Amino acid sequence: AGFGTLGNGATVLNSAAIAPGRDSQAGTLTIYNGFFITNGTLLIDLSSDPSGTILSNDLLFVNGSVYAGGSNTISVRKLNGSLGIGQYTLIRCNAGILGNAMTWNLLGLENVPYQLIIQNTGLYLKVFDFTYTNRSIVWRGDGRSNFWDVGISTNWVDSNSQFTCFITGNTVEFNDSGSNNVPVNIIHYVNPTRVKINSTGTYQFTGPGGIGGSTCVLEKSGPGSVIVSNCNSYGGGTILLSGTFQPGTIAANMGAFGTGPITFAGGTLRFHGFGGSTGTDWGGHTNTWIVPAGSTGTVLMPPRFGYDSPFKSTLVGSGELRIVTDYVRCSFAGDWSQFNGVIKVGPRGGSAEFRLNNAQGLPNARLYLSNGITAYNIWGDNAVIEIGTLEGEAQAVLGPGNGSSSNPTWRVGWRNDDAEFKGSIKDAGITSLIKVGTGIWRLSGTNSYTGTTLVQGGSLVINGSNAEATNTVTVLSGATLGGRGIIGGPLLVGGKLSPGDQGVGTLTCLSDIILSNTAVAIFELGSPNQCDVLTTKGTLRCGGTLLVTNLGPSLVAGSYRILDAPKIQGQFTTVLLPQLPAGLEWDVRSLYTTGTLVVYARPKLKTYVLGKSIIIAGEELPAGLQCVLLSTTNLYPPLSSWQRLATNYVGSSGLITFTNSMQNDLARFFAIWITQ
């Protein structure tokens, strides 16, 4: 550093620096017999006067040639806080400069529109006004080096179709008119306002530099792809409208997207490693993901993603995110609790895993598991995992996987909507289930988890087989259990129990059933022998309310066996039966023995005189009923005081007859009393 003269040349190597002037005082450093710089730094102080006539600027004067090799840095310090519009001379020489502007990377010029110019007479910095910053330019490239640098290569065209260089703050576009036969080589750390990639082909971004700018936005549209191998620092976010964005390296999986969020508005993010080796750790990722309402995004995940490196992206929004996982151990550790859209998870082929590795779960999301997906928790043992809604296909599994935590409790239903899970719920240690919310959740698969089941809110409808799920099922007041499947464990009901689903059906329990005094057992009747049935292989203890409804049309005479149990204890406190058409009656006397409700027609009584005998007949009665013939000469006393003459049973044809000898009464009245 200094103002003096070096008479025998100078060489700057490997992170060393040279500085004309001293401290914050600008000046000229003169070198005779040439100047060599390789991987070094030139420290330059510049005022707001490019000409240096009023305010001085640093200058390196070389009497001889200048050779620049490797990757060098020019670090600019602004003496007056800003630079003026015009051309600054950084190096002046009288024998030419060997090397090109690509060897120079400028620091200290963030948000300054500039161009670095090399001529035989020296190295110059041209500063533009901010109209150059606000312009839009389109990539053309040269098809050979395809350099994207700051203020050097004229690989762009402006709005006047004139070739130009990139200036800091420009909005840049890559479309089908540009060169993509070789990668775009980002030499410097470029700071555009916006990057638009809209093509039908594939662009690749590589090079030692990267895309920066605290507010820069990268926008991907068009059906083509972009493969980015740079680690970037732009902060305005990435918007995926269509086509595919693919990091080109493991490091780019983390760094290609800068520091801002990724917004999925129809495009696909394909991480490096998707479809690759199943034994490789493909890194991690931390950018926030946004899926706006009405939008759909797709993410293609490599094997073991986030296994050793963090994959902690937060997910927000209310659109639909489609995730394709590849093989095993794809771990999702970010906070997705504020996402209230749809998450559809499917395998690349065959089977794959969806591993939840966070404490928050998915309480507001609708999670759909496709065939071949196994979802499980690795956050920790004995965790309660919140799921807004769970639905899925027949070959999906909620259960154990590689490294799964033990004894999870899945609490499902916070979104309050209806869903059907056709897959299987299996034990990871001992798995338990809690149904919450107001919606209907149907389980149609074969489940073998051995923890408890608690129906806390809404309706749990078991249409599949829970025969191997042998622990207790508890239905709280205000909640409902229904279905036409099999329950393996004891059933304790304090809420509603409603066999069948969207029509009559049979709900089977392989153990005991207890209906508490707050329970409501709901049965629907159709035609005779077509009704909801509650079947148990154990003891049924009745209590609470029996509510029977008619699916319509009007009921007819017949039997309805609604309870099928080897042993029935207790009785319902209240029995509510639907109104019958005129001429029909309910018979509930067999409810607690055979579980049967009977609808019969009121008997039609007929009398016949045969000699000195009178024959009294009852018609259209249920077969097997025990009846007593009563008689009196006075209609005013109650039936209980009438004389009992005979007992008989209704035959299979519904007919019962009594024969009684005639007496000398002026008037005698008869009645048939059904006793059982």
Summary of the structure (lengths in Angstrom):
residues: 676
radius of gyration: 42.8
end to end distance: 118.0
largest distance: 159.6
contacts: 2438
relative contact order: 0.04
helix: 2%
strand: 46%
